[in-house]
Amino acid sequence: MTTINFDDIKLKDEERQPCEVWTRVMGYFRPVSEFNVGKKSEFYSRKCFCESKAVLNLEKYDIAAE
């Protein structure tokens, strides 16, 4: 079995490939690179939703399942 040491792998900048980021907008997916300046700014200021953080304090609320 061969062991790979990832610290030994070095890439020059010209060997790297850019990564294209896509996001869902109004029901379909679009690359962020095609957004206008305002939409790009809004996209990069978004905060990711974390469900585990959202349900941490639910015990203090009296919520009944319907």
Summary of the structure (lengths in Angstrom):
residues: 66
radius of gyration: 20.9
end to end distance: 55.4
largest distance: 57.6
contacts: 66
relative contact order: 0.08
helix: 36%
strand: 12%
